[in-house]
Amino acid sequence: MTSYLLRRFLALIPVLLWITVISFGIIHLAPGKPTDAAMSFNPKVSLEARQRMEKLYGLDRPLHEQYLKWLGRLIRLDFGRSFLDDRPIGDKIAERLPVTLSINVASFLLILGLAVPLGVAAAVRPGGRFDRFTTVLVFLGYSTPSFWIALLGMALFGVTLRWLPVSGLHSLDADAMGWLSRWWDTARHLVLPVGVAAFVSLAGLSRYMRASMVDVLRQDYIRTARAKGLPERRVLFHHGLRNGLLPLITILGLALPDLIGGSVIAETIFSIPGMGRLFYEAVMSRDYPVVMALVTVGAVLTMLGNFLADVAYAYADPRIRVGRPT
């Protein structure tokens, strides 16, 4: 197992390198430059001033030199400084990362807690009333745009019923609150963003869980377990669910990057200063260092998710063996 893990980690290095090369090239091929936001709408800016700013940012150098300079900083775990406000990118990520993690981890746990039992319950009697009801509900959620659900939630719970706040993370008087009141105020602000993110993703995961469990419950070992007189709960959750989780493990591994940057729409609509909104603002302002930092973090998390999914496969399915071939 140790040699396998070492080979997998070493194989990730060239993959990550190629991802950064392709991403760096695509970003610079996009129309517009970081200097456009500061100078294009100012008629008094001369060509010399524009060239000086491009030299200050290092944009006057050949593309391969820019990439090698950026790669050298990345090896030292230095993402550089933002073109927009000259702040260290690591500080900007550290400020917004806890916000995005709190939203996405909460929605992830909510999705997992609902998708698995819904999928199992629908798979027990495929084609039954509960299966048909959840199928209709799930496809409504799957086909509904997340921004529209967010706007409906804001109109209903925030404007009409006035139960929940609709923007930000804290109320205006949050600084004067005690720690318990402040925690409750933050939790109320997170209800709508977490609910919207969970509702949209719940549809797909519950369908995957249902399809996997339907296939598992038709296997011979399930019929044998039932013939031996085992309780139905033990058949479902001990013999069936372990194998039914295998496709879900892959999906959850690929969902790991969403914990960092998968909430662009929710954070923009609800005015939440998180990683998704940071990425959107960086793209719109052509802030190359910030975009590359977030792309690199996303690529690392994607590969890490695939790696963790392989490890989880080995533990979930005893038929999978990792080691030397026999």
C-alpha positions, 0 to 999 in steps of 0.5 A: 500500500505504501508503494502504491500511495507513493507512485500515485503522489509522484504521478500527480506532479506532471499532471498538475504541471500540465494543468498549470501550463494550459491554464496559464496559456488560456488565461492570457489568451482571453481578451483584455488585460489587467491594465484595462480596468484601470486605464481603458476608461480614462482618456488622460492615460497615455500609451507610455503610462500603459506600458509602464504599468504593464512592465510593473506587472511583468506583462511585457515579458514573453509568456514562457518567462512569465510562467516560469517566474510564477512557477518559481513562486509556486514552488516556494508556496508563494502565490504572489500579489494581486494586481487589483489591490497589491495584497498577498493572495495567500492573505485574501484566500485565508480571509475567504476560505473559512466562509466558503468551507462553512457553507459548503461543508454544511451543505455537503453534510446535509446532502449526504444525510438526505441523499443516501436514505432517499436513494435507499428508500426509493430503491427498496420498491422501484416504481412504487409511490415513494419512488415516483414521488421522489423522482418527480421532486428530484427532477424538479430540483435538478432542472431548476436553475440555482439562481432562481431557487435562491431568488425565490427563497429570498422573496419568500423567507426574507421579504414576505415572511421576514424569517431569514436575512437575505444578504451578508454573513452578519447583521449591522449590529453584530459587533454589539452582540454576545458570542451566542447571539452572534453565532445564532445571527451567522447561522440564520444568515447561512440558512438560505445559501446552505439550503439552496446549495443542498437542494440543487445537489441533492437531486443528482446524488440521490438518483445515483444512490438509487440506481446503484442500490437497485442494481445491488439489491438484484444480486445473488448474495442479497437474495441469499442473505434474505433466504437465510432469514436476516432482517431486512435492515441488516440486508439493506444497510450491511450487505447492500449499502456498502457496495451501493456506496461505491459509485457515490464514493467517486462522485464525492471524491470529485466533489471535493473541489466544490468545497472551495470554489463551488458556490460562485452563484450563491455567494454572488446572489447573497453577497457573501465574501467567499472563495467563489466570489473572489474567483468571479471578481478576479476573472472579471478584473483579469487578476491573473495571479489570483485566478491562477492561484485558485485554479491551482488550488482547484486542480490539487483538490481534484486530484486529491479527491480522485486519490481519496476515492481510490483509497476509499474504494479499496476499503469499501470493496474487499474485491479491490486489492492494491499492491503487487500483481500476483 
